[in-house]
């Protein structure tokens, strides 16, 4: 976990605008790229990033360091903001490729390498899930469907959807944490 990010975040909670600017400078490109991949539209991605930093400033979401990395928390807020904007605009999610014109908005080499490594570990862990769990995780996390929508589409009870997601996440967490222990 980046202690500097947490320190800046704590300063933002105290009303420090400079700390907010530093977090914005550090994460804006990453969050924009992520939001753009979800929405496929520059203006929606920009609005999602704006929503994220507005939530930070107005303290509408509080970061809990015991639940994960600060950057992961920001990406989750960005994901939720993007989904909200898409729903508001009545569009479907699409994982679009970032056009060349926006190449300057792409994350840095270090971030791309980290994403690829994490993506490979996640794909490996996902390959060990049962087909039903894979399908539910894909619909929930990658297609951004609500649990109720998944239950309706798959014609299974809502409790079954929730259970499969919970079990899949437990399996993924166990697999990924096991890999982290091997690296150390």
C-alpha positions as CSV (number, residue, x, y, z in Angstrom):
1,X,0.0,0.0,0.0
2,X,1.3,3.5,-0.8
3,X,1.6,5.3,2.5
4,X,1.9,8.6,0.6
5,X,-1.5,8.1,-1.1
6,X,-3.1,7.4,2.3
7,X,-1.4,10.5,3.8
8,X,-2.7,12.6,0.9
9,X,-6.1,11.2,1.3
10,X,-6.1,12.0,5.0
11,X,-5.1,15.5,4.1
12,X,-8.0,15.8,1.6
13,X,-10.4,14.7,4.4
14,X,-9.1,17.7,6.4
15,X,-9.8,20.1,3.4
16,X,-6.4,20.3,1.9
17,X,-6.9,21.3,-1.8
18,X,-3.2,20.8,-2.6
19,X,-3.4,17.1,-1.5
20,X,-6.5,16.7,-3.7
21,X,-4.6,18.2,-6.7
22,X,-1.6,15.8,-6.0
23,X,-4.0,12.8,-6.0
24,X,-5.6,14.1,-9.2
25,X,-2.3,14.5,-10.9
26,X,-1.2,11.0,-10.0
27,X,-4.4,9.1,-10.8
28,X,-6.3,11.1,-13.4
29,X,-4.8,9.4,-16.5
30,X,-5.3,5.9,-15.0
31,X,-8.9,6.6,-13.9
32,X,-9.7,8.3,-17.3
33,X,-8.3,5.3,-19.2
34,X,-10.3,2.9,-17.0
35,X,-13.6,4.9,-17.3
36,X,-13.0,5.3,-21.1
37,X,-12.7,1.5,-21.5
38,X,-16.0,1.1,-19.7
39,X,-18.0,3.8,-21.3
40,X,-16.4,4.1,-24.8
41,X,-17.0,7.8,-24.7
42,X,-14.5,10.6,-23.8
43,X,-17.1,12.9,-22.3
44,X,-18.5,10.1,-20.0
45,X,-15.1,9.1,-18.9
46,X,-14.2,12.7,-18.1
47,X,-17.4,13.0,-16.1
48,X,-16.7,9.8,-14.2
49,X,-13.3,11.0,-13.2
50,X,-14.8,14.3,-12.1
51,X,-17.4,12.5,-10.0
52,X,-14.6,10.4,-8.3
53,X,-12.6,13.4,-7.2
54,X,-15.8,15.3,-6.2
55,X,-16.7,12.3,-4.0
56,X,-13.2,12.4,-2.5
57,X,-13.5,16.1,-1.8
58,X,-17.1,16.0,-0.3
59,X,-16.2,12.8,1.7
60,X,-19.1,10.8,0.1
61,X,-17.0,7.6,0.2
62,X,-14.5,6.7,2.8
63,X,-11.4,4.7,2.2
64,X,-10.7,1.8,4.5
65,X,-7.1,0.6,4.3
66,X,-8.0,-2.8,5.8
67,X,-10.0,-3.6,2.7
68,X,-7.3,-3.1,0.0
69,X,-5.1,-0.7,-1.8
70,X,-6.0,3.0,-2.3
71,X,-5.6,2.7,-6.1
72,X,-8.0,-0.3,-6.1
73,X,-10.5,1.7,-4.1
74,X,-10.3,4.6,-6.6
75,X,-10.8,2.2,-9.5
76,X,-13.9,0.7,-7.8
77,X,-15.3,4.2,-7.3
78,X,-14.5,5.0,-11.0
79,X,-16.2,1.7,-12.1
80,X,-19.3,2.6,-10.1
81,X,-19.4,6.2,-11.4
82,X,-19.0,4.9,-15.0
83,X,-21.9,2.4,-14.5
84,X,-24.1,5.1,-13.1
85,X,-23.4,7.4,-16.0
86,X,-24.1,4.6,-18.5
87,X,-27.3,3.8,-16.8
88,X,-28.2,7.5,-16.7
89,X,-27.5,7.7,-20.4
90,X,-29.3,4.3,-21.1
91,X,-26.3,2.8,-22.8
92,X,-24.7,-0.6,-22.6
93,X,-21.3,-1.2,-21.3
94,X,-18.5,-1.8,-23.7
95,X,-14.9,-2.5,-23.1
96,X,-13.6,-0.3,-25.9
97,X,-10.1,0.0,-27.0
98,X,-8.6,3.4,-26.4
99,X,-8.2,5.2,-29.8
100,X,-4.8,6.4,-30.9
101,X,-5.9,10.0,-30.5
102,X,-6.1,9.3,-26.7
103,X,-2.8,7.5,-26.5
104,X,-1.5,10.2,-24.3
105,X,-4.1,9.3,-21.7
106,X,-2.8,5.7,-21.4
107,X,-1.2,4.7,-18.2
108,X,2.5,4.5,-17.8
109,X,4.7,1.5,-18.6
110,X,4.9,0.5,-14.9
111,X,1.1,0.6,-14.6
112,X,0.7,-1.5,-17.8
113,X,3.2,-4.1,-16.6
114,X,1.4,-4.3,-13.2
115,X,-2.0,-4.6,-14.9
116,X,-0.7,-7.4,-17.2
117,X,0.8,-9.3,-14.3
118,X,-2.3,-8.9,-12.2
119,X,-4.5,-9.8,-15.2
120,X,-2.5,-13.0,-15.8
121,X,-2.8,-14.0,-12.1
122,X,-6.6,-13.2,-12.2
123,X,-7.0,-15.2,-15.4
124,X,-5.2,-18.2,-13.9
125,X,-7.3,-18.0,-10.7
126,X,-10.5,-17.6,-12.8
127,X,-9.6,-20.7,-14.8
128,X,-10.0,-22.7,-11.6
129,X,-13.6,-21.6,-11.0
130,X,-16.5,-23.7,-12.1
131,X,-18.3,-22.7,-15.3
132,X,-21.3,-21.3,-13.3
133,X,-19.1,-19.2,-11.1
134,X,-17.1,-17.9,-14.1
135,X,-20.2,-16.9,-15.9
136,X,-21.6,-15.1,-12.8
137,X,-18.3,-13.3,-12.1
138,X,-18.1,-12.2,-15.7
139,X,-21.6,-10.8,-15.8
140,X,-21.2,-9.1,-12.5
141,X,-17.7,-7.6,-12.7
142,X,-17.0,-7.4,-16.4
143,X,-20.5,-6.8,-17.8
144,X,-21.5,-4.7,-14.8
145,X,-24.9,-6.4,-14.4
146,X,-26.7,-6.1,-11.1
147,X,-27.2,-9.3,-9.1
148,X,-31.0,-9.1,-9.8
149,X,-30.4,-8.8,-13.5
150,X,-28.1,-11.8,-13.5
151,X,-30.7,-13.8,-11.6
152,X,-33.3,-12.8,-14.2
153,X,-31.1,-13.5,-17.2
154,X,-29.8,-16.9,-15.8
155,X,-33.2,-17.8,-14.4
156,X,-31.8,-18.6,-11.0
157,X,-32.7,-17.3,-7.5
158,X,-31.1,-14.1,-6.4
159,X,-29.6,-15.9,-3.4
160,X,-27.9,-18.4,-5.7
161,X,-26.3,-15.5,-7.6
162,X,-25.1,-13.9,-4.4
163,X,-23.7,-17.2,-3.1
164,X,-21.9,-18.0,-6.3
165,X,-20.3,-14.5,-6.3
166,X,-19.3,-14.8,-2.7
167,X,-17.8,-18.3,-3.2
168,X,-16.0,-17.3,-6.4
169,X,-14.5,-14.2,-4.6
170,X,-13.4,-16.4,-1.7
171,X,-11.7,-18.8,-4.1
172,X,-10.0,-16.0,-6.1
173,X,-8.8,-14.3,-2.9
174,X,-7.4,-17.5,-1.6
175,X,-5.7,-18.3,-4.9
176,X,-4.3,-14.7,-5.3
177,X,-3.1,-14.5,-1.7
178,X,-1.5,-17.9,-2.0
179,X,0.4,-16.6,-5.1
180,X,1.5,-13.4,-3.2
181,X,2.9,-15.7,-0.3
182,X,4.9,-17.7,-2.9
183,X,6.5,-14.5,-4.3
184,X,7.8,-13.3,-0.9
